[in-house]
């Protein structure tokens, strides 16, 4: 028996013990087979992953009274409507909940049991906060796990060639935030993208001679979301579409090291992503 966490709240909060009935260790890929007349066997085409189904059994702790269990259920129902799932035996990884299946409740005076099936997106992501070392609302220090690299959000402050490691075993899709002026290009292998027209010139009066106007380059920050295929800037909560200033490929990060080349007038290039696992 162990706890699970939904949106950072543990099942032990409600006095629930949880037991995994069925855990899909590997994600299943979609496949289809085509048969060609005159050819032995078939041709199998492999696609993306299917959702995972996790079947669990919950039991209330034996010292919780019948009346207390009845009063607890509205809170449990609300808890089960959450969107993020962490299993107690792998607290460094998180699932996205697609839906919660039917819950069949067995009630007696001395104990309650129920089974539940979670439909999950197939890939897990590291759940470390990159800022404070806490997993969601669960008070677990980062030194409890051998994944210190999950804490890294690579930040570069000038053009050059850099390594961006992805310590998961699956492709990661970062949000790349670039602060710069003019034209900036990022390249990884055969994939590259360019942002043009970044920033603007701002007139400033000369402090000595007010008849003289200087134009100062004001840099701009643009975000490239490689998962959602969005390019945008933010200003006081207002989001401006910058897709027209973007050309090229949406750069993702392979498992392992990724060599990234940055070219142009930049002061900050920031990769925000979480390691991803099958």
C-alpha positions in Angstrom: 0.0 0.0 0.0 1.2 3.5 -0.8 -0.2 7.0 -1.5 -0.9 8.5 -4.9 -1.0 12.3 -5.4 -3.5 14.2 -7.6 -2.7 17.8 -8.1 -0.3 17.6 -5.2 -2.7 16.1 -2.7 -2.0 12.7 -1.4 -4.6 9.9 -1.0 -3.5 9.5 2.6 -5.0 13.0 3.2 -8.4 11.2 3.2 -7.2 8.1 5.0 -7.1 6.0 1.8 -4.7 3.2 1.1 -4.0 2.6 -2.6 -3.0 -0.5 -4.5 -2.0 -0.8 -8.1 -4.0 -3.5 -9.9 -2.6 -3.0 -13.4 0.3 -0.7 -14.3 1.3 -0.4 -18.0 5.1 -0.2 -17.8 5.4 0.5 -21.6 3.3 2.8 -23.7 1.7 1.0 -26.6 2.2 2.4 -30.1 -0.6 2.6 -32.6 -0.1 0.2 -35.5 -1.9 -0.7 -38.7 -1.1 -3.5 -41.1 -1.7 -3.4 -44.9 -1.7 -6.5 -47.1 -0.5 -6.3 -50.7 -1.7 -8.9 -53.2 1.1 -11.1 -54.4 3.3 -10.3 -51.4 3.8 -12.6 -48.4 2.9 -11.2 -45.0 1.8 -7.6 -44.4 3.4 -4.2 -44.0 3.0 -2.8 -40.5 3.0 1.0 -40.0 3.8 2.4 -36.5 2.4 5.6 -35.2 2.3 7.5 -32.0 1.4 6.1 -28.5 -2.0 5.1 -27.2 -3.2 6.3 -23.9 -2.4 4.3 -20.8 -4.9 2.8 -18.5 -4.0 2.5 -14.8 -6.3 0.3 -12.6 -6.2 0.9 -8.9 -8.0 -0.2 -5.7 -8.6 2.1 -2.7 -9.4 1.1 0.8 -10.1 3.3 3.8 -7.9 2.9 6.8 -9.6 0.6 9.4 -9.6 3.2 12.2 -11.9 5.6 10.2 -15.5 5.3 11.3 -18.5 4.7 9.1 -19.8 8.2 9.7 -16.4 9.8 9.0 -16.1 7.9 5.7 -19.5 9.2 4.6 -18.5 12.8 5.3 -15.2 12.3 3.5 -16.7 11.3 0.1 -17.5 14.7 -1.3 -13.9 15.7 -0.8 -12.7 12.5 -2.4 -15.0 13.1 -5.4 -13.5 16.6 -5.9 -10.0 15.2 -5.5 -10.6 12.6 -8.2 -11.5 15.4 -10.7 -7.8 16.6 -10.7 -5.6 16.7 -13.8 -2.1 15.6 -12.6 -1.2 12.2 -11.1 1.9 11.1 -9.3 2.4 7.6 -8.0 4.0 7.1 -4.6 6.6 4.7 -5.9 7.9 7.2 -8.6 7.4 10.6 -7.1 9.8 12.2 -9.6 7.4 11.7 -12.5 3.9 12.9 -13.4 1.1 11.8 -15.6 -1.6 13.9 -17.2 -5.1 12.5 -16.5 -7.4 12.3 -19.5 -10.4 10.9 -17.7 -11.4 8.9 -14.6 -13.5 5.8 -15.2 -16.4 4.4 -13.4 -16.0 4.1 -9.6 -17.8 1.1 -8.0 -18.0 1.5 -4.3 -18.4 -1.4 -1.8 -19.7 -0.1 1.5 -19.8 -1.9 4.9 -19.8 -0.8 8.5 -16.2 -1.6 9.0 -14.5 -0.8 5.6 -15.1 0.7 2.2 -13.4 -0.4 -1.0 -13.5 1.0 -4.5 -11.8 0.3 -7.8 -11.0 3.0 -10.4 -9.4 3.2 -13.8 -7.4 6.3 -14.7 -6.9 7.0 -18.5 -3.6 8.8 -18.8 -1.6 10.4 -21.5 1.1 7.9 -22.4 4.2 9.9 -21.6 5.4 10.9 -18.1 7.2 14.1 -17.3 9.6 15.0 -14.5 7.7 16.9 -11.8 10.5 18.9 -10.2 9.9 22.6 -9.9 12.8 24.3 -11.5 12.7 27.1 -8.9 12.3 25.7 -5.4 13.1 22.0 -5.6 9.6 20.9 -4.5 7.5 18.4 -6.3 4.1 20.2 -6.8 2.7 20.7 -3.3 4.5 17.5 -2.0 7.3 18.4 0.3 10.1 16.2 -1.2 13.6 17.7 -1.5 15.5 17.3 -4.7 18.3 15.3 -3.1 15.8 12.5 -2.5 16.2 11.5 -6.2 19.1 10.9 -8.6 17.8 13.4 -11.1 19.6 16.7 -10.4 19.5 17.6 -14.1 15.7 17.9 -13.9 16.3 21.2 -12.1 18.0 22.7 -15.1 16.4 25.3 -17.3 19.3 26.2 -19.6 19.9 29.9 -19.9 22.4 31.5 -22.3 23.3 35.2 -22.5 25.2 35.5 -25.8 25.5 33.9 -29.2 27.6 30.7 -29.4 27.3 26.9 -29.5 25.9 25.3 -26.4 24.7 21.9 -25.1 21.2 21.5 -23.9 20.7 18.0 -22.2 17.5 16.2 -22.1 17.7 13.5 -19.3 14.5 11.8 -20.2 14.2 8.9 -22.6 11.8 10.7 -25.0 11.8 13.9 -27.0 11.2 17.0 -25.0 9.3 20.0 -26.5 10.5 23.2 -24.8 9.2 26.8 -24.7 12.2 28.7 -26.0 12.3 32.3 -24.7 14.6 34.7 -26.6 15.4 38.2 -25.7 17.2 40.1 -28.4 17.2 42.7 -31.1 17.0 42.5 -34.9 17.5 39.0 -36.3 18.2 35.9 -34.2 18.7 32.3 -35.4 18.7 29.0 -33.5 20.0 25.8 -35.1 20.0 22.2 -33.9 21.4 19.8 -36.6 19.3 20.1 -39.7 16.6 22.1 -38.0 16.7 25.9 -37.7 14.5 28.9 -37.1 14.9 32.6 -37.4 13.1 35.5 -35.7 13.2 38.8 -37.5 12.3 42.4 -36.5 12.8 41.9 -32.8 12.7 45.0 -30.6 12.5 48.6 -31.7 14.3 51.9 -31.7 13.2 54.3 -29.0 14.0 58.1 -29.3 15.7 59.6 -26.3 16.6 63.3 -25.7 20.3 64.1 -25.2 20.8 65.0 -21.5 23.2 67.8 -22.5 21.7 69.2 -25.7 17.9 68.8 -25.8 18.0 69.5 -29.6 19.7 66.2 -30.2 17.7 63.0 -30.3 19.4 59.6 -29.8 17.8 56.3 -30.9 18.3 53.4 -28.4 17.8 49.8 -29.3 15.2 48.3 -27.1 15.3 44.5 -27.0 12.2 42.3 -27.1 11.4 38.8 -25.7 9.6 36.3 -27.9 8.5 32.8 -26.8 8.6 29.9 -29.2 6.3 27.1 -27.9 7.5 23.9 -29.7 4.6 21.8 -28.3 1.8 24.1 -29.3 3.4 25.6 -32.4 2.9 29.1 -31.1 5.1 32.2 -31.3 4.2 35.1 -29.1 5.3 38.0 -26.9 3.8 39.1 -23.6 3.3 42.6 -22.3 1.4 43.3 -19.1 -0.7 40.2 -19.6 -1.4 41.0 -23.2 -0.3 38.3 -25.7 0.8 39.4 -29.1 1.0 36.9 -32.0 4.5 36.9 -33.5 4.1 34.0 -35.9 4.7 36.4 -38.8 8.2 37.1 -37.5 9.1 33.4 -37.3 10.4 31.1 -40.1 11.8 27.6 -40.0 11.4 24.6 -37.8 10.1 24.1 -34.2 13.2 22.8 -32.5 12.7 19.9 -30.1 15.2 18.2 -27.8 16.2 14.6 -28.3 17.1 12.3 -25.4 20.6 13.0 -24.4 22.8 16.0 -25.4 21.6 18.5 -27.9 24.0 21.0 -29.6 22.3 24.3 -30.1 23.9 27.2 -32.1 22.6 30.7 -31.3 23.3 33.5 -33.7 22.4 37.2 -33.4 22.1 40.0 -31.0 20.8 38.2 -27.9 21.0 38.9 -24.2 19.0 35.8 -23.0 17.9 32.5 -24.5 16.0 30.3 -22.1 14.8 26.7 -22.5 11.9 25.8 -20.4 11.0 22.1 -20.5 10.6 19.0 -18.4 12.3 15.7 -19.0 9.9 13.3 -20.6 9.7 9.5 -20.2 7.8 6.6 -21.9 
